[in-house]
Amino acid sequence: MELADGESFHLRPGPVIKQLSGTTVRMLGYNGSVPGPTLKVRQGTEVVVHVTNGTEIDTTVHWHGLRLNNMYDGVPYETQVPIPVDGSFTYRLQFPDPGLYWYHPHIREDYTQEMGLYGSILVEPTDPDYWPPAHRDVVLTLDDVLIEDGAVAPFSRTQTTFSAMGRFGNVLLVAGEPDLALTASAGEVVRLWLTNTANTRVFNVTLPGARMKLVGGDSGRVEREEFVSQVLIAPSERAIVDVLFDGPGNWPWSTAPPTAPTGWRRSP
Ligand SMILES: [Cu+2]
């Protein structure tokens, strides 16, 4: 979703029905999708987001990594009162820095984020030479979800399920899909904008056979670009990599955790 300076839009977290590898599961999504809409804005602009809580528990929206007015940071009881069920809150977002950011609730992330409440924010630089040239942008979230007996495994109603932010999953979701396949032309440089939206899993992204260059991370571009064979991304971290597909073929994704003994193996 492209938003111009001063524009406003509505974001509604609520239940969604999702197909995961032939199974129908109940999840949560922003505006009916997992991930929620990718927001594309220009550096230096400001937008207004009206949030209405369509979930069954209190929520807030935290704008991860954005430097904005503290009262819109989405931290319950610190910067705002929680948005009750069916309640609303209006956020005013500023984008002083180019790069990749994301949004998610700041209440019971072990449940709400695991269930699918997350989305990416792409802030385009005002300087046209900020990034090296690439042919195409692809914004992807990396996540895992724990499926048991054909449903997302249950959560405790009264306390965080597992320590800190949550648990490991057994189904890998790239852009919310368990079997995402993308195509590229030979010779094309595709810029992958990756955010780890998993609760606890660290991803180790490799694309054996393709050439990968790390160009950015949490705070925009890296100081020095480098060719890499793998990119480690911890929960909430972002990585921006340029991938050159220099001939025909298939490139299997691997997001094996860094605990893989040698080389790489398929995950989940
Ligand atoms: Cu965050």
py3Dmol code that shows the C-alpha trace and the ligand (Angstrom):
import py3Dmol

protein = """\
ATOM      1  CA  MET A   1       0.000   0.000   0.000  1.00  0.00           C
ATOM      2  CA  GLU A   2       1.587   3.284  -1.132  1.00  0.00           C
ATOM      3  CA  LEU A   3       0.888   6.203   1.147  1.00  0.00           C
ATOM      4  CA  ALA A   4       1.624   9.813   0.269  1.00  0.00           C
ATOM      5  CA  ASP A   5       2.498  12.548   2.745  1.00  0.00           C
ATOM      6  CA  GLY A   6      -0.496  13.378   4.936  1.00  0.00           C
ATOM      7  CA  GLU A   7      -2.531  10.380   3.816  1.00  0.00           C
ATOM      8  CA  SER A   8      -4.476   8.292   6.291  1.00  0.00           C
ATOM      9  CA  PHE A   9      -5.617   4.697   6.216  1.00  0.00           C
ATOM     10  CA  HIS A  10      -7.367   2.096   8.331  1.00  0.00           C
ATOM     11  CA  LEU A  11      -5.731  -0.931   9.868  1.00  0.00           C
ATOM     12  CA  ARG A  12      -7.892  -3.587  11.439  1.00  0.00           C
ATOM     13  CA  PRO A  13      -6.406  -6.575  13.248  1.00  0.00           C
ATOM     14  CA  GLY A  14      -8.903  -9.426  13.323  1.00  0.00           C
ATOM     15  CA  PRO A  15      -9.482 -13.127  12.706  1.00  0.00           C
ATOM     16  CA  VAL A  16      -8.717 -14.694   9.325  1.00  0.00           C
ATOM     17  CA  ILE A  17      -9.193 -18.146   7.887  1.00  0.00           C
ATOM     18  CA  LYS A  18      -6.029 -19.351   6.213  1.00  0.00           C
ATOM     19  CA  GLN A  19      -5.040 -22.359   4.120  1.00  0.00           C
ATOM     20  CA  LEU A  20      -1.734 -23.839   5.234  1.00  0.00           C
ATOM     21  CA  SER A  21      -0.593 -26.804   3.129  1.00  0.00           C
ATOM     22  CA  GLY A  22      -4.124 -28.125   2.727  1.00  0.00           C
ATOM     23  CA  THR A  23      -5.215 -27.411   6.287  1.00  0.00           C
ATOM     24  CA  THR A  24      -7.679 -24.653   7.149  1.00  0.00           C
ATOM     25  CA  VAL A  25      -6.640 -22.795  10.286  1.00  0.00           C
ATOM     26  CA  ARG A  26      -7.871 -19.818  12.242  1.00  0.00           C
ATOM     27  CA  MET A  27      -5.276 -17.081  12.485  1.00  0.00           C
ATOM     28  CA  LEU A  28      -5.147 -13.315  13.013  1.00  0.00           C
ATOM     29  CA  GLY A  29      -4.271 -10.757  10.362  1.00  0.00           C
ATOM     30  CA  TYR A  30      -4.199  -7.034   9.681  1.00  0.00           C
ATOM     31  CA  ASN A  31      -6.878  -6.146   7.125  1.00  0.00           C
ATOM     32  CA  GLY A  32      -7.596  -9.816   6.560  1.00  0.00           C
ATOM     33  CA  SER A  33      -4.163 -10.961   5.463  1.00  0.00           C
ATOM     34  CA  VAL A  34      -1.003 -12.590   6.819  1.00  0.00           C
ATOM     35  CA  PRO A  35       1.235 -10.662   6.612  1.00  0.00           C
ATOM     36  CA  GLY A  36      -0.691  -7.403   6.844  1.00  0.00           C
ATOM     37  CA  PRO A  37      -0.385  -4.795   4.097  1.00  0.00           C
ATOM     38  CA  THR A  38       3.152  -3.693   3.243  1.00  0.00           C
ATOM     39  CA  LEU A  39       3.282   0.060   3.721  1.00  0.00           C
ATOM     40  CA  LYS A  40       5.377   1.947   1.196  1.00  0.00           C
ATOM     41  CA  VAL A  41       6.170   5.521   2.155  1.00  0.00           C
ATOM     42  CA  ARG A  42       8.738   8.169   1.359  1.00  0.00           C
ATOM     43  CA  GLN A  43      11.366   9.377   3.794  1.00  0.00           C
ATOM     44  CA  GLY A  44      10.376  12.615   5.498  1.00  0.00           C
ATOM     45  CA  THR A  45       6.634  12.092   5.142  1.00  0.00           C
ATOM     46  CA  GLU A  46       3.957  11.609   7.772  1.00  0.00           C
ATOM     47  CA  VAL A  47       0.867   9.391   7.635  1.00  0.00           C
ATOM     48  CA  VAL A  48      -2.085   8.766   9.928  1.00  0.00           C
ATOM     49  CA  VAL A  49      -3.187   5.231  10.795  1.00  0.00           C
ATOM     50  CA  HIS A  50      -6.597   4.567  12.334  1.00  0.00           C
ATOM     51  CA  VAL A  51      -6.517   1.215  14.114  1.00  0.00           C
ATOM     52  CA  THR A  52      -9.689  -0.605  15.141  1.00  0.00           C
ATOM     53  CA  ASN A  53      -9.261  -3.703  17.273  1.00  0.00           C
ATOM     54  CA  GLY A  54     -11.161  -6.600  15.694  1.00  0.00           C
ATOM     55  CA  THR A  55      -9.405  -9.229  17.817  1.00  0.00           C
ATOM     56  CA  GLU A  56     -10.688 -10.711  21.079  1.00  0.00           C
ATOM     57  CA  ILE A  57      -7.981  -9.238  23.314  1.00  0.00           C
ATOM     58  CA  ASP A  58      -6.563  -5.757  23.993  1.00  0.00           C
ATOM     59  CA  THR A  59      -3.991  -4.622  21.478  1.00  0.00           C
ATOM     60  CA  THR A  60      -1.631  -1.833  20.424  1.00  0.00           C
ATOM     61  CA  VAL A  61       0.479  -1.397  17.304  1.00  0.00           C
ATOM     62  CA  HIS A  62       4.212  -1.014  17.745  1.00  0.00           C
ATOM     63  CA  TRP A  63       6.079   0.416  14.752  1.00  0.00           C
ATOM     64  CA  HIS A  64       9.314  -1.473  15.045  1.00  0.00           C
ATOM     65  CA  GLY A  65      12.409   0.618  14.429  1.00  0.00           C
ATOM     66  CA  LEU A  66      10.649   3.819  13.418  1.00  0.00           C
ATOM     67  CA  ARG A  67      11.784   7.008  15.123  1.00  0.00           C
ATOM     68  CA  LEU A  68       8.485   8.633  15.933  1.00  0.00           C
ATOM     69  CA  ASN A  69       6.672  10.584  18.614  1.00  0.00           C
ATOM     70  CA  ASN A  70       6.774   8.485  21.790  1.00  0.00           C
ATOM     71  CA  MET A  71       3.001   8.658  22.279  1.00  0.00           C
ATOM     72  CA  TYR A  72       2.567   6.647  19.051  1.00  0.00           C
ATOM     73  CA  ASP A  73       5.114   3.939  19.875  1.00  0.00           C
ATOM     74  CA  GLY A  74       2.416   1.471  20.897  1.00  0.00           C
ATOM     75  CA  VAL A  75       3.799   0.351  24.261  1.00  0.00           C
ATOM     76  CA  PRO A  76       0.841  -0.442  26.566  1.00  0.00           C
ATOM     77  CA  TYR A  77       0.659   1.533  29.820  1.00  0.00           C
ATOM     78  CA  GLU A  78       3.920   3.295  28.924  1.00  0.00           C
ATOM     79  CA  THR A  79       2.911   5.366  25.913  1.00  0.00           C
ATOM     80  CA  GLN A  80      -0.819   4.623  25.570  1.00  0.00           C
ATOM     81  CA  VAL A  81      -3.660   2.726  27.142  1.00  0.00           C
ATOM     82  CA  PRO A  82      -4.371  -0.568  25.325  1.00  0.00           C
ATOM     83  CA  ILE A  83      -6.943  -0.503  22.540  1.00  0.00           C
ATOM     84  CA  PRO A  84      -9.882  -2.522  23.902  1.00  0.00           C
ATOM     85  CA  VAL A  85     -11.843  -5.030  21.830  1.00  0.00           C
ATOM     86  CA  ASP A  86     -13.726  -3.044  19.163  1.00  0.00           C
ATOM     87  CA  GLY A  87     -11.951   0.122  20.345  1.00  0.00           C
ATOM     88  CA  SER A  88      -9.847   2.466  18.201  1.00  0.00           C
ATOM     89  CA  PHE A  89      -6.641   4.466  18.372  1.00  0.00           C
ATOM     90  CA  THR A  90      -5.100   6.853  15.860  1.00  0.00           C
ATOM     91  CA  TYR A  91      -1.354   6.765  15.242  1.00  0.00           C
ATOM     92  CA  ARG A  92       0.644   9.486  13.547  1.00  0.00           C
ATOM     93  CA  LEU A  93       3.747   8.019  11.927  1.00  0.00           C
ATOM     94  CA  GLN A  94       6.878   9.776  10.774  1.00  0.00           C
ATOM     95  CA  PHE A  95       9.615   8.310   8.624  1.00  0.00           C
ATOM     96  CA  PRO A  96      12.859  10.231   9.124  1.00  0.00           C
ATOM     97  CA  ASP A  97      15.050   7.287   8.064  1.00  0.00           C
ATOM     98  CA  PRO A  98      15.031   5.183   4.888  1.00  0.00           C
ATOM     99  CA  GLY A  99      14.997   1.395   5.127  1.00  0.00           C
ATOM    100  CA  LEU A 100      12.892  -1.511   6.267  1.00  0.00           C
ATOM    101  CA  TYR A 101      10.718  -1.458   9.380  1.00  0.00           C
ATOM    102  CA  TRP A 102       7.692  -3.419  10.532  1.00  0.00           C
ATOM    103  CA  TYR A 103       4.649  -3.364  12.764  1.00  0.00           C
ATOM    104  CA  HIS A 104       3.095  -5.780  15.242  1.00  0.00           C
ATOM    105  CA  PRO A 105       1.085  -5.737  18.502  1.00  0.00           C
ATOM    106  CA  HIS A 106       2.841  -5.028  21.778  1.00  0.00           C
ATOM    107  CA  ILE A 107       0.494  -7.140  23.918  1.00  0.00           C
ATOM    108  CA  ARG A 108       0.752 -10.929  24.099  1.00  0.00           C
ATOM    109  CA  GLU A 109       3.070 -11.154  21.086  1.00  0.00           C
ATOM    110  CA  ASP A 110       3.505 -14.835  21.947  1.00  0.00           C
ATOM    111  CA  TYR A 111      -0.102 -15.232  20.806  1.00  0.00           C
ATOM    112  CA  THR A 112      -0.939 -12.347  18.464  1.00  0.00           C
ATOM    113  CA  GLN A 113       2.282 -12.259  16.467  1.00  0.00           C
ATOM    114  CA  GLU A 114       2.414 -16.049  16.246  1.00  0.00           C
ATOM    115  CA  MET A 115      -1.142 -15.938  14.924  1.00  0.00           C
ATOM    116  CA  GLY A 116      -0.131 -13.634  12.069  1.00  0.00           C
ATOM    117  CA  LEU A 117      -0.255 -10.018  13.203  1.00  0.00           C
ATOM    118  CA  TYR A 118       2.711  -8.405  11.485  1.00  0.00           C
ATOM    119  CA  GLY A 119       3.453  -6.323   8.409  1.00  0.00           C
ATOM    120  CA  SER A 120       6.386  -4.600   6.693  1.00  0.00           C
ATOM    121  CA  ILE A 121       7.103  -0.902   6.192  1.00  0.00           C
ATOM    122  CA  LEU A 122       9.351   0.176   3.331  1.00  0.00           C
ATOM    123  CA  VAL A 123      10.658   3.732   3.613  1.00  0.00           C
ATOM    124  CA  GLU A 124      12.004   5.002   0.305  1.00  0.00           C
ATOM    125  CA  PRO A 125      14.983   7.358   0.539  1.00  0.00           C
ATOM    126  CA  THR A 126      14.806  10.936  -0.702  1.00  0.00           C
ATOM    127  CA  ASP A 127      18.343  10.481  -2.071  1.00  0.00           C
ATOM    128  CA  PRO A 128      17.959   8.510  -5.344  1.00  0.00           C
ATOM    129  CA  ASP A 129      21.514   7.170  -4.998  1.00  0.00           C
ATOM    130  CA  TYR A 130      21.031   5.885  -1.453  1.00  0.00           C
ATOM    131  CA  TRP A 131      20.798   2.245  -2.597  1.00  0.00           C
ATOM    132  CA  PRO A 132      22.857   0.582  -5.326  1.00  0.00           C
ATOM    133  CA  PRO A 133      20.782  -0.220  -8.430  1.00  0.00           C
ATOM    134  CA  ALA A 134      18.650  -3.386  -8.482  1.00  0.00           C
ATOM    135  CA  HIS A 135      16.017  -4.600 -10.940  1.00  0.00           C
ATOM    136  CA  ARG A 136      13.229  -5.391  -8.546  1.00  0.00           C
ATOM    137  CA  ASP A 137      12.143  -5.171  -4.907  1.00  0.00           C
ATOM    138  CA  VAL A 138      10.592  -8.135  -3.105  1.00  0.00           C
ATOM    139  CA  VAL A 139       9.468  -7.592   0.486  1.00  0.00           C
ATOM    140  CA  LEU A 140       9.200 -10.811   2.497  1.00  0.00           C
ATOM    141  CA  THR A 141       8.452 -11.726   6.086  1.00  0.00           C
ATOM    142  CA  LEU A 142      10.059 -14.861   7.553  1.00  0.00           C
ATOM    143  CA  ASP A 143       8.088 -16.658  10.213  1.00  0.00           C
ATOM    144  CA  ASP A 144       7.313 -20.053  11.705  1.00  0.00           C
ATOM    145  CA  VAL A 145       4.112 -21.248  13.282  1.00  0.00           C
ATOM    146  CA  LEU A 146       3.377 -24.279  15.469  1.00  0.00           C
ATOM    147  CA  ILE A 147       0.665 -26.445  13.906  1.00  0.00           C
ATOM    148  CA  GLU A 148      -0.715 -29.381  15.902  1.00  0.00           C
ATOM    149  CA  ASP A 149      -3.661 -31.568  14.915  1.00  0.00           C
ATOM    150  CA  GLY A 150      -4.620 -29.288  12.040  1.00  0.00           C
ATOM    151  CA  ALA A 151      -4.741 -26.063  14.051  1.00  0.00           C
ATOM    152  CA  VAL A 152      -2.387 -23.480  15.481  1.00  0.00           C
ATOM    153  CA  ALA A 153      -1.325 -25.060  18.791  1.00  0.00           C
ATOM    154  CA  PRO A 154      -3.213 -23.636  21.785  1.00  0.00           C
ATOM    155  CA  PHE A 155      -2.050 -20.808  24.019  1.00  0.00           C
ATOM    156  CA  SER A 156      -2.482 -20.042  27.692  1.00  0.00           C
ATOM    157  CA  ARG A 157      -5.200 -17.438  28.252  1.00  0.00           C
ATOM    158  CA  THR A 158      -3.631 -16.050  31.396  1.00  0.00           C
ATOM    159  CA  GLN A 159       0.094 -15.941  30.743  1.00  0.00           C
ATOM    160  CA  THR A 160       2.712 -15.893  28.028  1.00  0.00           C
ATOM    161  CA  THR A 161       2.992 -19.261  26.341  1.00  0.00           C
ATOM    162  CA  PHE A 162       6.669 -20.226  26.640  1.00  0.00           C
ATOM    163  CA  SER A 163       9.281 -17.765  27.857  1.00  0.00           C
ATOM    164  CA  ALA A 164       9.752 -14.204  26.640  1.00  0.00           C
ATOM    165  CA  MET A 165       8.010 -13.726  23.306  1.00  0.00           C
ATOM    166  CA  GLY A 166       6.882 -17.234  22.436  1.00  0.00           C
ATOM    167  CA  ARG A 167       7.785 -20.547  20.891  1.00  0.00           C
ATOM    168  CA  PHE A 168       9.318 -22.343  17.941  1.00  0.00           C
ATOM    169  CA  GLY A 169       7.035 -23.371  15.098  1.00  0.00           C
ATOM    170  CA  ASN A 170       7.064 -26.393  12.817  1.00  0.00           C
ATOM    171  CA  VAL A 171       5.808 -24.742   9.614  1.00  0.00           C
ATOM    172  CA  LEU A 172       7.914 -22.140   7.853  1.00  0.00           C
ATOM    173  CA  LEU A 173       6.061 -19.154   6.412  1.00  0.00           C
ATOM    174  CA  VAL A 174       7.692 -16.894   3.837  1.00  0.00           C
ATOM    175  CA  ALA A 175       5.384 -13.940   3.173  1.00  0.00           C
ATOM    176  CA  GLY A 176       2.769 -15.939   5.066  1.00  0.00           C
ATOM    177  CA  GLU A 177       2.983 -18.902   2.676  1.00  0.00           C
ATOM    178  CA  PRO A 178       4.333 -22.367   3.460  1.00  0.00           C
ATOM    179  CA  ASP A 179       5.326 -23.064  -0.168  1.00  0.00           C
ATOM    180  CA  LEU A 180       6.299 -19.707  -1.633  1.00  0.00           C
ATOM    181  CA  ALA A 181       7.957 -19.955  -5.060  1.00  0.00           C
ATOM    182  CA  LEU A 182       9.182 -16.872  -6.920  1.00  0.00           C
ATOM    183  CA  THR A 183      10.566 -16.477 -10.407  1.00  0.00           C
ATOM    184  CA  ALA A 184      13.384 -14.311 -11.666  1.00  0.00           C
ATOM    185  CA  SER A 185      14.909 -13.652 -15.059  1.00  0.00           C
ATOM    186  CA  ALA A 186      18.441 -14.794 -15.797  1.00  0.00           C
ATOM    187  CA  GLY A 187      20.765 -11.902 -15.038  1.00  0.00           C
ATOM    188  CA  GLU A 188      18.260 -10.185 -12.820  1.00  0.00           C
ATOM    189  CA  VAL A 189      19.263  -8.625  -9.511  1.00  0.00           C
ATOM    190  CA  VAL A 190      16.394  -8.986  -7.061  1.00  0.00           C
ATOM    191  CA  ARG A 191      16.505  -7.007  -3.858  1.00  0.00           C
ATOM    192  CA  LEU A 192      15.057  -9.045  -0.999  1.00  0.00           C
ATOM    193  CA  TRP A 193      13.778  -7.059   1.961  1.00  0.00           C
ATOM    194  CA  LEU A 194      13.646  -9.627   4.762  1.00  0.00           C
ATOM    195  CA  THR A 195      12.166  -9.278   8.245  1.00  0.00           C
ATOM    196  CA  ASN A 196      12.221 -12.028  10.845  1.00  0.00           C
ATOM    197  CA  THR A 197       8.728 -11.849  12.366  1.00  0.00           C
ATOM    198  CA  ALA A 198       9.058 -15.167  14.226  1.00  0.00           C
ATOM    199  CA  ASN A 199       8.657 -15.191  17.973  1.00  0.00           C
ATOM    200  CA  THR A 200      11.882 -16.907  18.815  1.00  0.00           C
ATOM    201  CA  ARG A 201      13.536 -18.619  15.828  1.00  0.00           C
ATOM    202  CA  VAL A 202      16.727 -17.275  14.268  1.00  0.00           C
ATOM    203  CA  PHE A 203      16.827 -17.765  10.498  1.00  0.00           C
ATOM    204  CA  ASN A 204      19.922 -18.471   8.464  1.00  0.00           C
ATOM    205  CA  VAL A 205      19.006 -17.559   4.910  1.00  0.00           C
ATOM    206  CA  THR A 206      20.982 -19.084   2.061  1.00  0.00           C
ATOM    207  CA  LEU A 207      20.272 -19.348  -1.656  1.00  0.00           C
ATOM    208  CA  PRO A 208      22.918 -21.821  -2.817  1.00  0.00           C
ATOM    209  CA  GLY A 209      24.010 -21.102  -6.373  1.00  0.00           C
ATOM    210  CA  ALA A 210      22.795 -17.518  -6.448  1.00  0.00           C
ATOM    211  CA  ARG A 211      25.083 -14.610  -5.625  1.00  0.00           C
ATOM    212  CA  MET A 212      24.041 -12.661  -2.534  1.00  0.00           C
ATOM    213  CA  LYS A 213      25.205  -9.241  -1.433  1.00  0.00           C
ATOM    214  CA  LEU A 214      24.264  -7.774   1.923  1.00  0.00           C
ATOM    215  CA  VAL A 215      23.357  -4.116   1.382  1.00  0.00           C
ATOM    216  CA  GLY A 216      21.236  -3.188   4.401  1.00  0.00           C
ATOM    217  CA  GLY A 217      19.892  -4.081   7.822  1.00  0.00           C
ATOM    218  CA  ASP A 218      17.977  -2.643  10.752  1.00  0.00           C
ATOM    219  CA  SER A 219      19.127   0.940  10.205  1.00  0.00           C
ATOM    220  CA  GLY A 220      19.099   1.325   6.446  1.00  0.00           C
ATOM    221  CA  ARG A 221      22.112   0.601   4.273  1.00  0.00           C
ATOM    222  CA  VAL A 222      25.235  -1.058   5.597  1.00  0.00           C
ATOM    223  CA  GLU A 223      28.402   0.980   5.727  1.00  0.00           C
ATOM    224  CA  ARG A 224      30.207  -1.487   3.485  1.00  0.00           C
ATOM    225  CA  GLU A 225      28.424  -3.905   1.156  1.00  0.00           C
ATOM    226  CA  GLU A 226      29.744  -7.449   1.067  1.00  0.00           C
ATOM    227  CA  PHE A 227      29.100 -10.681  -0.765  1.00  0.00           C
ATOM    228  CA  VAL A 228      27.760 -13.276   1.636  1.00  0.00           C
ATOM    229  CA  SER A 229      26.880 -16.950   1.509  1.00  0.00           C
ATOM    230  CA  GLN A 230      24.366 -16.705   4.349  1.00  0.00           C
ATOM    231  CA  VAL A 231      22.466 -14.105   6.321  1.00  0.00           C
ATOM    232  CA  LEU A 232      21.614 -14.625   9.981  1.00  0.00           C
ATOM    233  CA  ILE A 233      18.446 -12.829  11.045  1.00  0.00           C
ATOM    234  CA  ALA A 234      17.324 -12.861  14.684  1.00  0.00           C
ATOM    235  CA  PRO A 235      13.683 -12.181  15.644  1.00  0.00           C
ATOM    236  CA  SER A 236      12.653  -8.633  14.680  1.00  0.00           C
ATOM    237  CA  GLU A 237      15.848  -8.029  12.702  1.00  0.00           C
ATOM    238  CA  ARG A 238      15.856  -7.041   9.053  1.00  0.00           C
ATOM    239  CA  ALA A 239      18.297  -7.852   6.257  1.00  0.00           C
ATOM    240  CA  ILE A 240      18.343  -6.373   2.778  1.00  0.00           C
ATOM    241  CA  VAL A 241      20.166  -8.529   0.241  1.00  0.00           C
ATOM    242  CA  ASP A 242      20.677  -8.178  -3.488  1.00  0.00           C
ATOM    243  CA  VAL A 243      20.509 -11.556  -5.202  1.00  0.00           C
ATOM    244  CA  LEU A 244      21.903 -12.145  -8.686  1.00  0.00           C
ATOM    245  CA  PHE A 245      20.393 -15.062 -10.569  1.00  0.00           C
ATOM    246  CA  ASP A 246      22.915 -15.367 -13.364  1.00  0.00           C
ATOM    247  CA  GLY A 247      21.463 -18.316 -15.270  1.00  0.00           C
ATOM    248  CA  PRO A 248      18.524 -20.685 -15.511  1.00  0.00           C
ATOM    249  CA  GLY A 249      17.815 -23.077 -12.664  1.00  0.00           C
ATOM    250  CA  ASN A 250      16.111 -23.584  -9.345  1.00  0.00           C
ATOM    251  CA  TRP A 251      17.273 -22.052  -6.115  1.00  0.00           C
ATOM    252  CA  PRO A 252      15.835 -23.733  -3.049  1.00  0.00           C
ATOM    253  CA  TRP A 253      15.311 -21.397  -0.125  1.00  0.00           C
ATOM    254  CA  SER A 254      16.971 -22.426   3.016  1.00  0.00           C
ATOM    255  CA  THR A 255      16.266 -20.784   6.316  1.00  0.00           C
ATOM    256  CA  ALA A 256      17.866 -23.429   8.464  1.00  0.00           C
ATOM    257  CA  PRO A 257      18.629 -22.314  11.996  1.00  0.00           C
ATOM    258  CA  PRO A 258      22.287 -21.567  12.693  1.00  0.00           C
ATOM    259  CA  THR A 259      22.483 -24.688  14.816  1.00  0.00           C
ATOM    260  CA  ALA A 260      22.690 -26.766  11.607  1.00  0.00           C
ATOM    261  CA  PRO A 261      25.764 -28.974  12.055  1.00  0.00           C
ATOM    262  CA  THR A 262      27.574 -28.248   8.792  1.00  0.00           C
ATOM    263  CA  GLY A 263      26.584 -26.494   5.642  1.00  0.00           C
ATOM    264  CA  TRP A 264      22.853 -26.167   5.491  1.00  0.00           C
ATOM    265  CA  ARG A 265      19.772 -28.287   5.685  1.00  0.00           C
ATOM    266  CA  ARG A 266      16.138 -27.801   4.999  1.00  0.00           C
ATOM    267  CA  SER A 267      13.991 -26.315   7.709  1.00  0.00           C
ATOM    268  CA  PRO A 268      11.411 -26.181   9.461  1.00  0.00           C
TER     269      PRO A 268
END
"""
ligand_1 = """\
1
CU
Cu 9.092 -5.049 17.583
"""
view = py3Dmol.view(width=600, height=400)
view.addModel(protein, "pdb")
view.setStyle({"model": 0}, {"cartoon": {"style": "trace"}})
view.addModel(ligand_1, "xyz")
view.setStyle({"model": 1}, {"stick": {}})
view.zoomTo()
view.show()
